[in-house]
Amino acid sequence: MSTATRDAYGKALVELGEKNKNVVVLDADLSKSTKTAEFQKAYPDRFFNIGISEQDMMGTAAGFATCGKIPFASSFAIFATGRAYEQIRNSIGYPKLNVKIAATHAGITVGEDGATHQSIEDISLMRGIPNMVVINPSDAEETRQAIPAAADHHGPVYIRLGRMPVPDIHNKNYKFKLGKGEMLREGKDIAIIATGIMVSIALEAADRLREEGINATIVNIHTIKPIDRELIVKVAKQTGKVITAEEHSIIGGLGSAVCEILSEEYPVKVKRIGINDTFGQSGTPRELLEHYNLTFQDIIYAVKKF
């Protein structure tokens, strides 16, 4: 089964709203697309449409947090992080307020809307803000568990969500742990560390590689900040070669975070798969993944060329 993480977010919000009456949801007039309309329908007195004004939405969310509420502020990733960066930095990050920023339509797989709506720098922007936790779920179940985990964490959290349906990786037995990576496969030949939608693509690559006698470790990094340094160093020591995979610029995202850790603690060669310092363009999600070399074939090519 395939589900977009934004759809899982909408359902998770409704579940969370039933359990925690302090949860309020804000949206920038995109509730049908961000799926917060489901929360609005269930709890209309705790939903606030701020209009097309992400800066005001972040400031209002900060105000709710100072009154003991747990606001989830939602918009497309490009607008949530780009348009409202200063408000997030100064009004939420600096005072370490308990605001959750849920950003949908991240990455190039927003599709035909093109470069102006494709957020490929958001992880870089958010992980650079002190006090900010950054989560990038890989599938629906991980999203369903990440939302209450974000609410339980006292402080600002950025949650990156997508529009394109992604295959299920986890079931209800899975236990999401904030800040802890997940070892999905263990192999001796190379370590592939992936995040978000690239986790399922990395697993597909690993299956094909195994048929050719190449055994890859696959690590899911759902929390990019704080990142699981111990696990990253462990797989680097086991394999001696690391590939990172993300639907984000190679500058400032998962690949950069992994390189920062390994350069300090266990230097090995790293190949970063991501968007290579360029803007996106219009196309279907699948066309764009192929154009920007974000397919399982591209991972296989990188492994063999390593």
N, C-alpha and C positions, 0 to 999 in steps of 0.2 A: 504494500500500500504506500502511496505517496501523499504527503500533506505539506502545504506551505507552513513555515514556522509562524507566519503572521496569523494564520487560522488557529493554530494551537495557542497562540498568545490570547486571542479573543476568548477562547473557551477557558483558559487558565485564569484569566481575570475574573470571570464570573464565579468560578470555584473559590478563588481567593476572597472575593467580595462577600461571599456567604459566611466565610470563616472569620474574617477580620473586618469589623465595621469601621475601622479607621482608614481603610483604603478608599481613596478618591481617584477618579480618572479625569484627566484633562486631554483635550484633543484640539488640533488646529484646523478644524473643519474638514477632516479627512476620515471621519470615524467609520464610514463604510469600507474604506480601503485598509485602514489600520486594524479593523475588526473590533475597535472599542465600542462600536454600535451595539454589540451584544451586552456589554456592561451597562450601557445607557438604557437598554430595554429592561434589564433586570433590576437596576438600581438607579432610577432617573434622578433621585435627589442627591446622588453622589457623583454625578457626571457633569462636566462643564466643558462646553464648546467655546473656546476662547476666540475662535475665528482664525483667519489666515494671518496669524501674528505670533510666530513661534517665540520671539523675544518676550512678549507679554506672558505667554504660556509658562515659560521657565521662571519668570519672576513671580507669577501667581503660585506656581508649584512650590517655590521657595517659601512663600508666605504660608501656605498650607502646612509645610513641614515645621515651621516655627510654632504652629498651634497644635502639634502632636499628631497630625494626619500623616498618612503614607501616600503621597501623590505619585501616580504613574502618568507621566507626561508623554504623549504619543504623537508622532508625525513621521513623515518620510525621513530617512536617514540624512539625506542631503540638506534638508531644511532644519531638522532637529539639531544637527551638529554644526553646520556651516552658518546658517542665518543667525542662530542663537548662541554662537560660541562664547561671546563675551559674558552673556548672562549666565551660562553654565559655569564658566570659569570663576567669575567673581561673586555670583549670588548663590551658587550651589556648591561648587568645589571648595572655594576658599573657606567658607564657614562650615564645611563638612555637613551640609544639611541632608536630611533623610529623603531625598528625591530619587525616583527611579525614572530613567529616560528610556522609553521603549521605542526604538527606531526601526520602522519597517521599510521595505523596498530598498534594502541595502545592496551594494554591489552592482555589477553590470546586468545581472539577470532580471532587473526591473524591465529590461527588454526595449521595446520600440520607443519608449519615451526619450531615449537618447542621453547624451552626455550630461545635459543639465539636470537630469533626474537620477543619474547613476552615482551613488556615493561610494567612492573607492579610496577615500582618505579618512573616513570617519574613525576607524580604529586608531590611526595615528594621532588624530586630534584628541580623542578621549583618553588614550593611555598616557598622554603627556600632562594631563591635569592631575596634580596631587590629590590624594584621597579618593579618586575615581576608580571603581571596580568596573572591569569590562568583560562582558559575557557574550559569546557568539555560539549559540546552540547549533547542533548538527542535524537535529530532526525534531519531530513533533513531541515525542515523549520527553526528550531532554528539555525542550522549551516548557512543557507543562510543569516540570519539576523546578526549572530555573526561576520561574516567576515567584513562587512562594519563597524560594531561597533568597531571592533578591529582596523581598519584603522583610524577611527575618534579619537581613544584614543591616545594621544601623549606619547609614551613610549613603553617599551618592553611588548609583549603579547605572551603567550604560548597557542596554541589552540590544544586540544587533539581530534583526529579523529579516526574512526574505519573502519575496512574492512568489517565486517559482516552487512548485511542489518538489519535495525531496523524499527519497526512499526512507522507510522506517529502518532504523538501526537498533533501537532500544525497545524493550517491552516494559511492562509495569513492574518487573522485578529489578529494574535498573535503579541505582541510588546516585543521584546527582550530588556531588560534593563541591561546593564553591572553592575554587583555587586549586583543585586537584585534577590532574590529567587522567585520561583513561587509556589503558593499554588494551587495544582491540585485537592485535595479533602480535605474536612474538616470532621474530626471525633473526638469523645471524648475519645476513648479508648487507642489509642497509636499513636505516630507520627513516620512515616517512612520517613527519609530524604535520597534521592537518587541522584545520578549523572550519566550522560552519559547513556550508554545502560541499566543501572539498573533502570532507571525511568519507562520505559514501563513494565519491569518485576514487579516492585513494584505496578504499577497500576493493573496488572493482579492479584497479590496477594490480593490487596484491594477488588477487585470484588468478589473473592472467600470468603474472610473473611466476607464481608457484608452478604452473603447468610447464614452465621452461626451466624449472629447477632453481629459481631465485626466490629465497625466503626473506620477506620484508617484515620488519616490525612496523605496525601502524599505531600511532598515538593520536588520540583525540584531545586537542586542547580547547575545551569549551570556555575556560576562563583565561583570557589573555593577560589580565592583570587583577589580582596577583597571579603570576604564572607559576606553574609547578616546576621549579628549578631542579629539584631532586630527580624527577622522572626524566627530564630532558638530558641531564648529565648522565644518568644511568644508561639510557639507550645509545647515547653517543659513545660511551665506553664499550658497550656490548658490540656495536657494529662498526664504529670508526668512520662512518659516513652518514650524513644527514641531508634529507631533502625536506623542505617545508612547502606547504601548499595552502594557498588562501585566495579567496575571491576578493582581492583588495590590492592596492598598490604594494609592490615589494618594499617600498620606502615607509618605514614606521609601523608596520603591522606585525603579524606573527613572525615572519622571517627575520625581521630586524630584532625582535625580542629574543628569539632563539640565538641569533648571532651574538648579541650582547652577553648572554649567559655563557655560551661556550667559549667565547674569546677570553673570558675572565677565569673560567673554572676548568675547562677541558677542551682546548682548541682542536677542532677537526674541520675538515673541509665541509662546507655547507652550500647546497644549491637551493636558491629560492625560486619557487614557482608562484607567479602572481602576475599582476598587471605591471608591465615594465615602463613606468614613468611616462604614461600617455593617458589621454582622456578616452572615454568610451565612445560609442557611436550607436546609432539605431540598428536594431536587428532583433530577431527572436532570441530568447535566452540560449537555446542550443547553438544557433549560429555564432553568437558572441563568445560562448565558451570555447568554441572551436577556433574562432579568429584570434582570441587572446591566449591560446595554448593552455587551456585549463581543462583538458579532458584526461580520461584515464590513459589514452594513448600517449599523451604528452608526458605523463608521469613515467610510463614505461620507457619512453625514449630517454628521459633524463636519467633514469636508473641505469640503463645500459650504457649511456655515454659517460657516466660518472667515472 
